[in-house]
Amino acid sequence: MSLDTVKHAAETPDAEQPWKELGLKEDEYARIREILGRRPTGAELAMYSVMWSEHCSYKSSKVHLKQFGEKVPANDAMLVGIGENAGVVDVGQGYAVTFKVESHNHPSYIEPYQGAATGIGGIVRDILAMGARPVAVVDPLRFGAADHPDTKRVLPGVVAGIGGYGNCLGLPNIGGEVVFDACYQGNPLVNAGCIGVMKHEDIHLAQASGPGNKVILYGARTGGDGIGGVSVLASETFESTGPAKRPAVQVGDPFQEKLLIECTLEIFREKLVAGIQDLGGAGLSCATSELASAGSGGMRVELDTVPLRDSSLSPEEILMSESQERMCAIVEPRHVDRFLEICEKWDVIATVIGEVTDGSQLEIFWHGEQIVDVPPRSVAHDGPVYQRPYARPSWQDALQADDAGKLARPANAAELREQVLKLVASPNQASKAWITDQYDRFVQGNTVLAMPEDAGMVRIDAESNLGVALATDGNGRYAKLDPYTGAQLALAESYRNVAASGAKPLAISDCLNFGSPEDPDVMWQFAEATRGLADGCLELGTPVTGGNVSLYNQTGETAIHPTPVVAVLGVIDDVNRRTPVAFAEEGQLLYLLGDTAEEFGGSAWSEVVHQHLGGLPPKVDLAREKLLAEILISGSRDGMIDAAHDLSDGGLVQAVTESCLRGGNGARLVVPDGLDAFTFLFSESAGRAVVAVPRSEELRFTDMCGARGLPVTRIGVVDGEEIEVQGEFSIPLSELRTAHEATIPALLA
């Protein structure tokens, strides 16, 4: 077959093309022809198909995401916002921190190990491309029912992939979540986040300016793995019957990535690049079009110079390949020799594949024949924008009317005790040590808090002890009941977790996981969740620095629960002032901060005891969340709090159990006046935390809470080797530990 060149495409307007097989709609194909004034070549069609995919173009979500920029003003800390590889915030002392969360959901279901491993690799390169040294990763995960046979296939593979790749890179895994729910059975969520650190002057952006500057591709050779990978795979639902879509999932090599990181950081130190972009989803199609589009616009690429692992790859396949561990840099001619020298030193393959031109087109050649001649912005940024129809689901009212308040409560103290044990042993509330122990949480020696703490925290300056904290949270059950409130609860919990560690929340990244955008019910959930998140960020003063949308998490007609995952980044002046969750000393006084109401909609108790989902989620009071955060941060800074734990899934009893087991000390609790023991233990009212206060600081702490108007109630003392709820029951820590720690190993053994 002869090469499909630009000249040939102009001469054969009626040639049939596989636009439908590549995931394009008929009107999208017509639009491409209109942009080009002719039919596209095969290479151009390949580029548009991956870049206009849902995963790369955000064509169904753009109209809603723009609220994050329009509604939420940047704060003083924001240095780089939405639109770059990752957002960047100022954390003081001349340091900047970049962070982001992305999804690798569909590839991880097809091939759990490589799907998850390359999810880590991809997010690390996003952070690297900003000019930062990656310093830590996090992994918010969702799987199907814990006892389902396929969970035993997917979860161990995903965990091994995350641990294998991250551990080899020498990056501590400091946080995340693991949630089980049958709605994720065919669509596990593998979200990956990374934090990077740099000085302000080291920030790099993805743009190609300066005619004559060279385009250098460096890193691994390009192979057949990942052709059509995440860009196509994540842009369509799985069928409920028949074979799964199986484009080649990318294969990762963490040792190659480690060389790439060190090589790139040395190149940055010598200030050799004018622009840089990692190669992730859509591979070279993305890197070349985005660099050209964000720069002066013109670029010429000689595609046949790209180093290959498989010499049989066609031009289209090279452009679509999502092979890992690759970067693309724009380098002034005077720096090229030194750039290549550094790459050779690190044993990283580097090739000049083109140059920036003074034109306005992205032109790609194959052995001298032109196969691409496109306006780069039309590929990278001016893809389709859909106003998908959406409407409140017909079943939403009935779901909310099915109130959890009608569920049978424990009839006596023995039943109450039994339900506490059942809760702490349930898969979602049980210890995740079987998982997190497979990750190196303390490599590099700068981790000061890691799972199972409320937030992960790393030191970024050894002299001053300046540090940053990151928490990720999301509750699909809450969001199913009310997506607007559910998104705000995810934001509030993550914000609260960062504050509980002693850090001041600064900004957020998000990963918005939903079903098919072609379903009006799902689009309503998405619209409500993004509106809720934008409104919440506005009230809390936490701008959105960037993030990811993952749609089509659906098998047949069955969509996942709407699952907005929110990552909040915070800063702490001195990590020695951090607040752990452990009740570490007998005699510490336990205080409950915030108000407790009868709120059980979407609660862990209703799920574990009654397998029920219905009613309304807890109410959100963001002004209260801000006040609570201020108290937690001030108490930490001024030495008034020895331990703190946010109250969320499972309520007070879950938090106290975790803090007691972490510190190896029991607690005696007293049910406050006006509350019954059941509500006291299991309510999931938001805006609350439990803190351990040294006796010497009790008056100062309660005076501070009173002066600022935050409800504070003394509920007990750290004491003994059991958790006792006076007048109700007691459970030895040994019994709680067995219940809490045995579940996950038993399920996955």
N, C-alpha and C positions, 0 to 999 in steps of 0.2 A: 504494500500500500504506500502510495507516495505521501510525502509530508504535507500536512494541512497548513500551508503558510497563509499569511495575511493576503497576499496576492491571489492565491488559489481560492480563499474564502470569498473575496470580492467577485471573482469570476464564476462562482458556483453558488448563487444565492439560494437555490432550491435543494441543495444537498441535505439529506435527512441527518439529524443529529440526536444523540441520546440524552436530551435535556431532562426528560421525565425520569429516566433511570438515575440521573445524577441529583434528583431531589428538587429540581426546579419546577415551578408551576408554569402553565402556558403563558399567562400574562407576564411573568418574570422573564421568560425567554424572549417574548416580544419586546419587552423593555430593553433587554441587552442589545437586540438588533437595532432598536431605535437609537440607543446611545452611540453605537459604533457606526451606524449608517450602512450596515451590511450584516451578514450572519457572522457569528464569532468563529474563530478557528477552534480546533479541538482543545488547544492549550488555553485559550481565552475562556472557553466554556467550562473547563476544569476549574479555572481560577474563580470565575463568578459563582460556580455551584458551591464551592466550599466557603467562599467569603460571604455569600448571601444565605448561607445556611442559618438556621435559628441560633445555633451555638455561637457563631461568629458575628452575625449582623444585629442580633437583638431586635429583629423586625417586628415581633409581636409585643415586646416589652418597652421599646423606646418611648412610646407616648406616655407611659406611666412613670418611667424612671426619671424623666426630665424634672419631676417635682424635687428630686434630691438636690439639683442644682438651683432651681428657681425658688424653692420654698425655704431651704435651709442655708442661711448665710455661713460663709467660712468664718472660723474664729481666728484669733491671733496666731494660733499654733499652725494653721494650715499653710504648707509650702507648695504642695502639688496636689491637685484634686482629681476629679473624675476625668477620664480620657487618656491617661497614661497607663503604663504597665501596672503601676501600683501607686497609691496615694502616699504622700510624705508629710510628716508633721514635725514641728520644732519641739524638742524636749528639753532645751536649755543647754548651757555650757558649750554652745557651738555645735551640738549634736542634732542630727535629724534621724528620724526613724521612719522606715517605710514598711507597710504591712498590707496584706490582702488575703482574702479567702476565695478559693475557686472550687469548682466541682469536677469530679471525674467519675460520675455515677454510672453511666451506661457501660463504658469500657470495663469497669470493675465487676459488673455482673457477668459479662462475657468471659473475662479472663482476670479473676480476682487479684492475683499476685501482681502481674504487670500493669493492670489498670490502676491499682492503688499506688504502686511504685512510681509510675510515670506521672501520676497526679502530684506526688511530692516533688519529683524532678522539675515539673513544669512550673509550679508555684515558686520554687527556689530560683529558677532562672528569671522569672518576672521581677523578683526582688533584686537579683544581681543586676539586671538591665537598668535599674534606676541608679546604679552607682554604689550600691550598698553591699557590705559583707553580710550574708545571711547568718543569723545567730540562733534561731530557734524555729521549730515548726509546731503546729497543732493539728488535730484531726477530728473534727466533728463527724460522727458516723451514725448511720441508721440502717438497721437490718430487719428482715422479716421476723416472724414469730421465733422466739428463742429455741423452741423445741421442734421447729420444722427441719426436716432432713436437709433441705438446701442451705439453711443457715450454717450448717456444719461444713458445707463446701465453701460458701462465700466468705464468712467471717474470718476463719483462720488464714485464708489466702490473702485477704485484704490486710489483715494485721501484719502478716509476715512481709507483705510488699512494702507497707509503710515503714516497718521496723528495719527491714533489710536495706532499703534505699537510704532512709534517714540516718541509720546507725553508720553505714559506710561513709556517708558524707561528714560524719562527726558533728551532726546537728542535734541538740537535745530536743526531745518531744516533750513539751511542757504542759500541754493541756488538750482539751477537746471533750467529747462526750461519746457515749455509746448508748443508743436507744433501740429497743426492739418493739416492733409492732407489725401485725400481719399485713398492714397496708403497704409495707415496703418489701413484700415477699419477692416480687419479680423486679423490683426497682430499688435496690439498696442505694443509700446516699453516701458517697465517699467525698466529703468536702475536706480540702486541705488548705491550711494557712501557713504563712511564713512571716517572720519579722526580720528586718535587716537594719543595720546601723551604719551611718556615715557622717561626715562633717557636712555642713551646709554647702560648702563650695564644691563638694564632690557629686552633687546631684546631676544625673544624666537623663536626657530625654530622647524619645524615639523620633528622630527626624533626619532627613537626608537633604542638606543644603550645601551649596558651594559647588558650582559646575567644575568638573575635573576631579573632584574628590572620588576616591575609590570605594567600591562596595566589596567588602571582604567577608566571605563566609568562612567560619571557623568552628572547630569542634569535630563531632563524629561525622563519618561518611553518611551519605543519604542512601537509605535502603527501602525495601518494599514494605517494611513493617509500618503500620499506621496509615496506609494509603486510604484516604476517606475516613480515617479514624474517628476522633472525637467530633470533628466538625459535622460529619454526616450522621454518625451513630447517635449523637445526642440531639438530633433534630427530627426525630420521629419516634412514635411509640413502638414498643414491642408488641407483636401480635400475640393474642391469647392462645392461638393454635398455630401449628406449623413451625418451620425452623426459624430460629432467631436470626436477625441480621448480624452477619459476622464479618465486617471488614477487619483487616488486620489491626489488632490492638498494638499500640507502640510497645517496643521492648526497651527497657531501661538499662543503663550501665552506670551505676553510681560512681565507680572509680574514674570513668571518663569525665563525669560531671564534676568531680572533685578537682581534677586537673583543669577543667574549663573555668571553674570558679577562681582558682588561684591565678591562672593565666590572665583572666579578665581583670582581676583586682590589681595586678601588676601593670597592666595596660592603662588602667584608670590612674594609677599613681603617677605614671609618666605623662598623663594627659595627651594620649595619642588618638582619641576618638572624638569625632564631631557629632556623632549620633549612634545609637545602638538599639537593637531589638532582638529579643530572644525568638527562637522558632518553636512555636507550640502548635495550637490548633491551626490548621490550614497551611502549616509549614512555610515554604518559600513564597507561596501565593500571598500569605498574610504579611510576612516580613518585608518583602519588596514593595508591595502596594501601600502598606501603612507608612513605611519610611519615606517613600516618595510623596505620598499625599500630605504628610505632616511637614515636609520640607518645601523645596522650591518647585517640586512637581515632576521634573524630568529625571529619568533613570534609564540606562541601557544595561542589559544583563546578557552575558554569553552563557546560556544554560548548559552547554556541552562542557564547560569547564568545572562544573560542580563535581566534587569527588564522590564516587558511588561505591556502595558495597555490592551492587548488582548491576552489571553492565547492560543487562537486557531491559532496564527501565526505559519507558517512553518519556518524552518531554512532559506529557500530561501527568504521568505518575510521579515524576520528579517534583513537579509543582505542587502536587497534592500530598506528597509524603509527609507524615508527621514524625519521622525519625527523631529520636531524642538527642539531647546534649549538643545542640547546635545554636550558634548565635550569628548575627549579621551586624557588621560594624561599618560605619562611614568614616573614612580615614583620609586626611590630606596627603597628597603625594609625597611630601617631604617626610611623613611619618611612617610610610608603608614598610620600608626596610626594617625599621626598629620593631614595628608591630609584628612582622613575620618572624623576626629574630626571637622575640619573647615567646611566641607560639611554639617555635621549634624547641626552645629551652624546656617548655612544659610538655613536650611531646603531643602537641595539639595541632592537627592538620589545619592549615589556613590557606585560602585560595582567593586571589582577586578575581571576582566573577563579573565585574562591571564597573560603571562609574556614573556619577551624577551628571546630568546634562543641563543645558540652559533651555531645554524645551519644556513641554507641558505633558508629555506622554511617558508612560512606562512601556519601554520597548524591550522585548526579549527575543534573542536569536538562538538558533540551533544549527550549528555547523554553517554559519553564515546566512541561513535563511531566517527571515523574520516570521516568528510564530505568534507574537503578542504585540499589539499596538493599541493601548487603552489609556483613557484618562484614569490615573491611579485612584483619584477620589471616588470615582464611580464604582470601583471594586471594593475599596476599604471603608468608605464612610457613607456613600449615597445609595446604599442598598434599599430594598423595599421597606416601607413603613406601613404596618397594618394597624388599622383601627378595628381590632377584633371585637365582634359583638359580645357583650356580657350582660348578665342579669342575675339577680339574687336567685339562688336555686329554689325550686319549688319545695324541696324537703327541708330547707333551713329553719323555717318556723317550727316545724314539728320536732326537729332535733333540739332546738333551744327550749321547747316546751317540756321536753322529757327530762324534767329536773332531777338532779342527783339528790335533792333534799328528801325525796320520797323513799330512798333506799333504806333498807333495814339497818339499823345501827346496833352495835354490840349491846346485848341485854344486861350484861353484868361485867364485873371486873375480870373474870376469867376469860370471857370472850374478847374484851378489850386487849388483854395481854396476848391472846392468841393472834389477834389481827395485827398487832405491832410486829410480832415475829414473822408473820406472813408477809407483811409489807417490806421489812428490811431484807428478807430473803428473795423477794421477787426479782426477776431478771433486770428490770430497769433500775431498781434501788440497790441491788446487791453490789458488792465490791467488784471493780473492774480490774483488779490487780493482775489477773491472769493475762489480760490484754496489755496493760501499761507496763508490766514487768518485761515485756518483749522489746520495749523501747529503751534506749539509753537516754535518761532524763537529765543526766548531770555531766555529760561530756563537755569539755571546754572549761569546766569549773566555775561558770558564771550563773548557773541556775540557782536561784534562792527559794523559789516555790515551784512545785510541779504537781501534777495529779497525784493524790486526790484533793489538792487544795482548791479553794474557790477560783483562783486565777493562777496562771503561770506567771513567773516573774524572773527576769534575768538582769544581772548587773551589766551596765554598758560602759562604766568608767571605774577602773580599779582604785583610783586615788580618791575620788569624791563619793563613790558608792552610788552614783546616779543609776537609776534602774527604770525599766518599763515592765508593765504587767499587761497580760492579754487574757480575756475570757471569751468563750464562745457559748452561746445558748440559743435554744429554740425548742418550742413545744408544739408539735403538730396537732396534738389533741385540743389544746386551747384554740389554735388557729382554725381547726375544723369547726369548732363551735361558733367562733366569731373571728374572722381573719384580721379585721382592723385591730381589735383588742389583743388578739394573739401575737401579732407582730410587735405591738407595744410592750407586751409582757416579755417577749424575747429580748427586746432592747433593755427593758428595765432590769431583768435578771442579770444580764451581762454587765450592765453598768454597776449594779449592786455588788456583783462578785468582785469587780475590780476595786471598788471602794472598800469592800470588806478586807481586801489584802493590804489596804493602807495607801493605795495609789489613787491619783486624781484622774478620772476619766477625761479623755481629750477628744477622741474621734472614733468613727466606726467604719468597718467594712462589712459587707453582707454577702450571703450566698442564698439566693431565693429559689427554692426547690418546689416545683409545682407540676401538675399533670399537663394534659394537652391544651395548648392555647386555642385550639379549634373547638373546644367545649366551652360554651358560654358560662357554665357553672364555674369552671376552673378560672376563666378570665376574670370573673367577678371576684373570686378569692384573691387572685393576684392584684387586681386593682385596689381592693380594700386593704390588703396587706401593705402594699407600697404607700398608700395614702396614710395608713396608720403609722408606718415607720417614719415617713417624712414629717408628719405632725409631731411625733414623739421626739425626733432629733431636734426639731425647732425648739420645743419646750425645754429639752435638756441642754441645748447648746452644744451638741455633738455633731459636727458635720460628717457627711458621708464622703469618704475619700475615694471610694471605688468599690468594686465587688464583682458579682457574677450572677447571672440568671441561668438556671437549669430548668428547662421545660421538657415536656413529653415524658415525664417520669410516670408512665402509665402502661399498663398491660391490658390490651383490649379496651373495655369500657371502664376498667378499674384504675382510678387515679390514686396516687399517694395522698395522705393528708397534706394540706398546704403547709410547707415547712420552711418558713423564713428563719435562717440561722444568722445571728447577729454577733459580730466580733467587736468588742470594745477594747481600745488601747488606752492605757493610763500611764502616768509618769509618777515616780516617787523619788524624792530628793536623796534619800538615804535608805538603801535596801535593808540596812540593819534595823530599821524601824518597821519592817514588814509585819503584818499580822497573820499568823497561821490559824488553822481551824482547830488544832488540837487543844483539848483541856489538859494542860500539862502539869498542873500543880493542885494538890488538894487544898481546899480552903478558898479557892477562887469563887467569887459570887457570880451567879448567872442572872443576866437581865435579858428580858425580851423587849426589843425596840419595835414600836409600831403597834397598829391595832389589829386584833384578830376577830374575824367575823365568820359566820357559817357560809363558807365558800368551798364547795366540793365539786362543781362542774368541771369535768376534764381532769379530776384529781387522780393521784396515784391510788388513793384508797378506793375510789369508785371503780377503777380498773382492776385492781388486784383482788378485791373482795367480791365485787359484783360483775366484773367484765362489762361495765357500763360506760357509755360515752353519751352524754346529753346534758342539757341545761346551758348555763352561761359560765364562761371562765371567770376567774377572780377579777374584780374591778381594778383599774389602773389609776393611780394618783401620782403623776410624774413630779408634781411639786413636792409631795411627800418623799419620793425617791431621791430627789436632790437634797432635801434636808437630811434624810437618813445617811446619804453618802458623806455629807459635810461632817456629821457627827462621827462616823466611822473613821474618816481620814484624820480629823482633829484628835480623836481619842488615840489613834495609833501614833501620830506624831508626838503627842504630849505624854505618852507612856501611861495612859489611863486604861488601855485595853490590852489584855494578854492574849486573847483569842477571839475570833469572830467567825461566824458562819451564816451565810444568807439562808433564808427560809424560802423554799420553792417546792419542787416535787417531793411529796411525802410529808410536807409540813414540819412542825417542830420536832416530832419524835425522830424523824429521819436525820435531821441536822444534829440533834443531840447525840444520837447513836454514833454517827460518823465522828463527831468531835471526841466522844468518850473513847471509842476504839482507837482513834489516831493517837490520843495522848496516854492511853492505858489507865485512865481513871474513870470511876463511876460518877454518878450525879444523883442527888436527891432533889426531886421536883415537887413543887406545890402548885396545884391548879389555882389560878387567880380568881378572885371574886368576880362573879358575873359570867364566868365561863364554865361549861361542863367539861369533864375530862376528855371526852371524845373530840369536841371541837378544838380544845386546847392542843391536843396531840396531832390531829390529822388535817386541820384546815390549811388551805394553801393561799390564804390572803397574801397579797403582794405587799411590797414596801416594808418588809420585816427582816430582822436579823436577831440572832442570839449571840450575846457577848459574854466573855469571862472577864471580870473586873477584879483586880487585886483589892483586898480589904482596905488597904491604905488609900485607895483612890476612889472609894465608893461615893463619898460626899461630893468630891470635885466632879465626878462623872455625872451623877444624877442632877447636880446643880446645872451643869452644862446643858443636859437634855431639857431640863425644865425651862431654862432661860431661852432656849431656841424653840420651845414648843413641840418637842418630839415626845410622844407617849413612851414611858419607860416603866417596866414592871419587873420587880425582883421575883424570880420564879424558882430559885433554888441555889444549890451550892455544889461545887465539885467535891466528891467525897466517896470513898469506899470502892468496891469492886462490882457494883451493880447499878443499874438505872432503876430508881425507885420513884414511882408516882404516889405520893403519900395518900393513904386512904384508898388506893386502887390496887396496885400490884408492884412487884419488883421482878427484874430479870437480870441474872448474873451476866457480867460482860462476856464470860466464856461461852454462854449459850447464845448471846447475841453475835459474837464473833463467828461461831460455827455457822449460824444461820446466814450471816452476811457474806461470808467468804466461800462457802461451799458450792453455791449455785452455779456460777459460770464454769468453773472447772468440770463440774458434773455434766453440764449440758454439752460441753465441747470436747470432753475427753475422747 
